[in-house]
Amino acid sequence: MTNIYYIIWVDSILRFKKYNPKDNDWKVKIYLLNTWVNALSFWIILIWLKFFKIYSIPLISLDIFPGNMLNGFFAFTIEFALPFGILNYFLIFHKDRYIKILEKYPIPKRKYAFIYSSIITLFAFFSACIYSVFS
């Protein structure tokens, strides 16, 4: 599993740098994108576990902002994105560890990061639709 995780990171870093060579904020953009994709994959797992009544965790409910959308966004960020953000930072970017990872893993032949992101995004959309219809 670790190899797949690092291969996806290597692919996303190299492809982003290839198509955006002048972008100086590439670390922040890649970090946020991969963190949100990881958060979505964790959300998918939890929503299906809840749907089949296997396991259900209580979700954080915020009432800070004047609206459900902002409260839901920040609750999702705290519950799902923050743990992956911390994990991704320490596994990839802490002390420029990504340089060692780029040296260790070769350039992937396929677009693993794009494939993974696309599949997770589509599956999250369909999971949300199916969950809202059947529950």
Summary of the structure (lengths in Angstrom):
residues: 135
radius of gyration: 16.8
end to end distance: 32.8
largest distance: 48.7
contacts: 337
relative contact order: 0.17
helix: 77%
strand: 0%
